[in-house]
């Protein structure tokens, strides 16, 4: 019996590194099946796709289209983003310990065809890591701050990035670990739903984040005092707000699917405060938000709309009151640094494309002195992360409210957004650090 073989290059590397997957040993023109299996936080995820071997009996996933299965067409990492959990409802892409690698087993087997001698199945391992060798992880419970600091393996000083999560709360260790693996001192700062903090986003003081920026500077002495801030969803709203509120302390802003407006507590609100209550406080006073005194805002399109519910539909009603929008607008023109905006045209959580257009237009209007880059991903949804993770779970229960809704997007479009957005973020930061360093050296 002839034998299949399957090779992965590189077999073991950081999660954002694409791999070449090649099957050999098939009959020319033979259909073959390649399957994947990954255990993520104790739950198995699987995918499968079928290919036609070339004239030499090979299938190279970077050149051979999937003709059937969980994805179609040419995509060298399609078997990873198209994975689905065996147990429905699972959403965790990573282990709780972000230093633990993700191991995927790839298996190639024959698709039964009359008249062909069956090849013996073969397997190979594909290992993805968030933390490179030598990256250090340190829990931070100082000065009232709750977070995790990741430092690169190489000697400093390094440019720094502070990372905040969205309405799910918690500590975004995966992104921080990967930033540290790419040469940044990365501080994942929680502000609710983490040990010692509130379970809700309501009434969060912006001074907490100012303290986080000050602590990060003092602790790591970043290269040329460069500290960027990165956040997604409510965190995207937050980093724009922080850049506008503390401009001297923010060197660059990376806003993933952000809002251009201050929002109420929404799905992450304290039930005692309500979803129309304030989110952000400054000097003890709540900031005006979009739902406040809004004459057109209605939750009905979200609450009563068809399943899967789209939170975006309620947000669109609130945009009809121009006076309320003007009161809630984040004064992004106060930001003193480059801005990266990442949005999606099928964002089910809120209209991030409209919001990013508002931010970009305002910065163009005032002739913002720093670069502004906006990438708007067609057919993608709210969950833009980083490359080569599953993108199939678009409908889910909100981690705070429990409301089931969709973030929108097609899995393949979400995968393209994941890959491009991370590449854009890396280049944006390299450029921002370089220009920032030149200014510092010339002053």
Secondary structure as the mmCIF struct_conf table of DSSP 4:
data_model
#
loop_
_struct_conf.conf_type_id
_struct_conf.id
_struct_conf.beg_label_comp_id
_struct_conf.beg_label_asym_id
_struct_conf.beg_label_seq_id
_struct_conf.end_label_comp_id
_struct_conf.end_label_asym_id
_struct_conf.end_label_seq_id
STRN STRN1 UNK A 3 UNK A 3
STRN STRN2 UNK A 5 UNK A 9
BEND BEND1 UNK A 10 UNK A 11
STRN STRN3 UNK A 12 UNK A 14
TURN_TY1_P TURN_TY1_P1 UNK A 15 UNK A 16
BEND BEND2 UNK A 17 UNK A 17
STRN STRN4 UNK A 20 UNK A 24
BEND BEND3 UNK A 25 UNK A 25
HELX_LH_PP_P HELX_LH_PP_P1 UNK A 26 UNK A 27
TURN_TY1_P TURN_TY1_P2 UNK A 28 UNK A 29
STRN STRN5 UNK A 31 UNK A 40
TURN_TY1_P TURN_TY1_P3 UNK A 41 UNK A 42
STRN STRN6 UNK A 43 UNK A 52
TURN_TY1_P TURN_TY1_P4 UNK A 55 UNK A 56
BEND BEND4 UNK A 57 UNK A 57
STRN STRN7 UNK A 59 UNK A 60
TURN_TY1_P TURN_TY1_P5 UNK A 61 UNK A 63
BEND BEND5 UNK A 64 UNK A 64
HELX_LH_PP_P HELX_LH_PP_P2 UNK A 65 UNK A 65
STRN STRN8 UNK A 66 UNK A 66
STRN STRN9 UNK A 68 UNK A 69
BEND BEND6 UNK A 70 UNK A 71
STRN STRN10 UNK A 73 UNK A 73
TURN_TY1_P TURN_TY1_P6 UNK A 76 UNK A 77
HELX_RH_AL_P HELX_RH_AL_P1 UNK A 78 UNK A 81
TURN_TY1_P TURN_TY1_P7 UNK A 82 UNK A 82
STRN STRN11 UNK A 84 UNK A 85
BEND BEND7 UNK A 86 UNK A 87
TURN_TY1_P TURN_TY1_P8 UNK A 88 UNK A 89
BEND BEND8 UNK A 94 UNK A 94
BEND BEND9 UNK A 96 UNK A 97
TURN_TY1_P TURN_TY1_P9 UNK A 98 UNK A 99
BEND BEND10 UNK A 100 UNK A 100
HELX_LH_PP_P HELX_LH_PP_P3 UNK A 101 UNK A 101
STRN STRN12 UNK A 102 UNK A 110
HELX_LH_PP_P HELX_LH_PP_P4 UNK A 111 UNK A 112
TURN_TY1_P TURN_TY1_P10 UNK A 114 UNK A 115
HELX_LH_PP_P HELX_LH_PP_P5 UNK A 117 UNK A 119
STRN STRN13 UNK A 120 UNK A 120
HELX_LH_PP_P HELX_LH_PP_P6 UNK A 121 UNK A 121
STRN STRN14 UNK A 122 UNK A 129
BEND BEND11 UNK A 130 UNK A 131
TURN_TY1_P TURN_TY1_P11 UNK A 133 UNK A 134
STRN STRN15 UNK A 136 UNK A 140
TURN_TY1_P TURN_TY1_P12 UNK A 143 UNK A 144
STRN STRN16 UNK A 146 UNK A 151
BEND BEND12 UNK A 153 UNK A 154
BEND BEND13 UNK A 156 UNK A 156
STRN STRN17 UNK A 160 UNK A 164
TURN_TY1_P TURN_TY1_P13 UNK A 167 UNK A 168
BEND BEND14 UNK A 170 UNK A 170
HELX_RH_AL_P HELX_RH_AL_P2 UNK A 173 UNK A 181
TURN_TY1_P TURN_TY1_P14 UNK A 182 UNK A 183
STRN STRN18 UNK A 185 UNK A 190
BEND BEND15 UNK A 192 UNK A 194
TURN_TY1_P TURN_TY1_P15 UNK A 195 UNK A 196
BEND BEND16 UNK A 197 UNK A 197
BEND BEND17 UNK A 199 UNK A 200
TURN_TY1_P TURN_TY1_P16 UNK A 202 UNK A 203
STRN STRN19 UNK A 204 UNK A 205
TURN_TY1_P TURN_TY1_P17 UNK A 206 UNK A 206
HELX_RH_AL_P HELX_RH_AL_P3 UNK A 207 UNK A 220
HELX_RH_3T_P HELX_RH_3T_P1 UNK A 223 UNK A 225
STRN STRN20 UNK A 227 UNK A 232
TURN_TY1_P TURN_TY1_P18 UNK A 233 UNK A 233
HELX_RH_AL_P HELX_RH_AL_P4 UNK A 234 UNK A 245
BEND BEND18 UNK A 246 UNK A 246
HELX_RH_3T_P HELX_RH_3T_P2 UNK A 247 UNK A 249
BEND BEND19 UNK A 251 UNK A 251
STRN STRN21 UNK A 252 UNK A 256
BEND BEND20 UNK A 257 UNK A 257
BEND BEND21 UNK A 260 UNK A 260
STRN STRN22 UNK A 261 UNK A 261
HELX_RH_3T_P HELX_RH_3T_P3 UNK A 266 UNK A 268
BEND BEND22 UNK A 269 UNK A 269
TURN_TY1_P TURN_TY1_P19 UNK A 271 UNK A 273
TURN_TY1_P TURN_TY1_P20 UNK A 275 UNK A 276
BEND BEND23 UNK A 277 UNK A 277
STRN STRN23 UNK A 280 UNK A 282
TURN_TY1_P TURN_TY1_P21 UNK A 283 UNK A 284
STRN STRN24 UNK A 285 UNK A 286
HELX_LH_PP_P HELX_LH_PP_P7 UNK A 287 UNK A 288
TURN_TY1_P TURN_TY1_P22 UNK A 290 UNK A 293
BEND BEND24 UNK A 295 UNK A 296
BEND BEND25 UNK A 299 UNK A 299
HELX_RH_AL_P HELX_RH_AL_P5 UNK A 300 UNK A 303
BEND BEND26 UNK A 304 UNK A 305
HELX_LH_PP_P HELX_LH_PP_P8 UNK A 306 UNK A 306
BEND BEND27 UNK A 307 UNK A 308
HELX_LH_PP_P HELX_LH_PP_P9 UNK A 309 UNK A 309
HELX_RH_AL_P HELX_RH_AL_P6 UNK A 311 UNK A 318
TURN_TY1_P TURN_TY1_P23 UNK A 319 UNK A 320
HELX_RH_AL_P HELX_RH_AL_P7 UNK A 322 UNK A 328
STRN STRN25 UNK A 329 UNK A 329
HELX_RH_3T_P HELX_RH_3T_P4 UNK A 332 UNK A 334
BEND BEND28 UNK A 337 UNK A 337
STRN STRN26 UNK A 338 UNK A 344
TURN_TY1_P TURN_TY1_P24 UNK A 345 UNK A 346
BEND BEND29 UNK A 348 UNK A 350
HELX_RH_AL_P HELX_RH_AL_P8 UNK A 352 UNK A 365
TURN_TY1_P TURN_TY1_P25 UNK A 366 UNK A 367
BEND BEND30 UNK A 369 UNK A 370
STRN STRN27 UNK A 372 UNK A 377
TURN_TY1_P TURN_TY1_P26 UNK A 378 UNK A 379
BEND BEND31 UNK A 382 UNK A 382
BEND BEND32 UNK A 387 UNK A 389
STRN STRN28 UNK A 395 UNK A 397
TURN_TY1_P TURN_TY1_P27 UNK A 399 UNK A 401
STRN STRN29 UNK A 404 UNK A 406
HELX_RH_AL_P HELX_RH_AL_P9 UNK A 411 UNK A 441
TURN_TY1_P TURN_TY1_P28 UNK A 442 UNK A 442
#
